Amino acid sequence: MANYLITGGTGLIATALIKRLLQADNQVTVLTRDLKKANAKLPAVVKNITHLNDFPNNEVLDYVINLAGEPIADKRWSTERKLKLWHSRIALTSQLVSWIKTLNSPPKALISGSAVGWYGDRGAQILTEKSAAVEEYSHTLCQAWEEEALKLVNSDTRVCVSRTGLVLSQQGGFLAKMKLPFQLGLGARLGDGQQYMSWIHIDDMVRALIFLIADNRSEQALPNGIFNLTSPYPVTNKKFSHLLAAQLNRFCIFVMPAIFLKVILGEMAQLLLGGQRVLPQHLTDQGFNFDYPSMDQALKSVLSNGH
């Protein structure tokens, strides 16, 4: 049993993670901006707080998992929207790190979120944690986000940064948005469809986060640094579109022109038209095994079992 503090607790990843942690009799506290939403969405046993100073001084905090952040693809990137994206990631992580530094008994580990957008649009090039990035907005955002978390390096708190891909789940995320058009027979590839999609099944995502905690291993083996939390087999948008259509017993014959997406979404269209072919090299080197490595297998699981 351990004591966890989680940010972004009502999000897709965090809700699945909290469910798994509670099944193992762990204690969970969630830092939230919306107490009413957290109380309604999360199990009653979870403690919800709105300020870090609300965390009880007499409790020993074992782990912090930082998953907070406004959804990056939900709205057009206006100046106001970019400020919200920045504040919900960088400002919050900065506050979190500063608070951890004040604790008499700091947590054993901080697992802090980031995204494969760190790499920018890299075409078909295979990317690992050692690869360089292309300078664009998604990289700038993720780089600043990671830098705040990494300020705890060389402290008593071990730091892992998780560069997450698209999370495959029936409960929300990108699949929930794409499923209906495909069910209606209106599914389409985006642009030329050659952009790679780095993704991960929600169950593997939760397992990987718990793997990074790794408190049942020797000190020498404890993970730290940057980790790509993605399946080892990214797919092109064209391949994904046809796999999803096949799972739903539909055809995928339409194309969403790139120019249309650029007009409608502006700069944010780059998220859909660009891509990253990311491999979880650091994670697999540490010995992690995926339950759902292939997109076809993952789609079957999610669409049939409602993960």
Phi, psi and omega in degrees: 000135180223165181251120184246142167246127183235133171258157184069033190293342180262004179282172184303310183290315186295320181296322177292320179295315181300319178302316181291320180294320180292328178297335178263017176064030174277163176258132185233130171243136181244128172271120186223151174273339185237091184297321181297316179295317180296317180297326182281327188267329186261155178303149184299335183288342179284135176270125180251129180232156181252349178222145180300326180291352176281348178291127186303130181296334184270002179262139175274123180264120183272315186218146174240129177239112189260100184242012184289151176158129175302140178303129187280338186249013184278332184219157176302144185279074172285170177300319179296319180295319179297323177297319179294318178299318181293310185296321183289343179252295188289311182296318181293317180296322177299316178297319181296314180295317178299321180293317179301322181295340181272349186285137177293326178236087185292158179295156179293326184209149169243121172255114187241136185286154169204196183211161179293349173301345176306326185281344186072189180279111185244013178062226183265005181294133178287131186240134171239182180298343180269356183285155178275173183243160171263134182286107173207179190301315183298324177293313181302317180295310182292323181297314179295323179298312181293320181301323179295315180295322184287354175293347178272353178300143183073016172256190178281357180252121177289143184237129170236133176251126183255110175273100190268143174268194176294130184265124183269111182206150176281343188275355181160197180079196188292327182294320180299327181282330185268340189296314185299311178303321179291322177298327180276002181079017182250014180297145183214147170284159184257119183062224180280352176075005183273351179290137182278144176247116174267128192218170176204140175291142184303323180294318177292326178299312179295316179298322181292320178298317178293324177300321180292334175296311168050040183279006176255016179243165179292158181303323183295336186261000186294131180294147172202159179097207186268135178227127169280117177260081181216159172297151177288356183231078174296156181231159174285161178298324178297314180297314179301315183300318180288325177294317179295316179300318181296319178298330181264007181058045178231172174256156174239095185243354184262161177230131173268108185299142180300320182297324179295315179297322180293322179292317183286317189256346182065222183300329182295342179301337180300330178298327184268328184267338175263176180193176179221132177259082191261137175247143180274058189301312183296321182293313181289329175297331179280352176105011180282137177243135181274137173281331183230075183284330184258148180297319180300314179296317182293318179296320178300316180298311185291316185285336181267326185257350178069036179300000000 
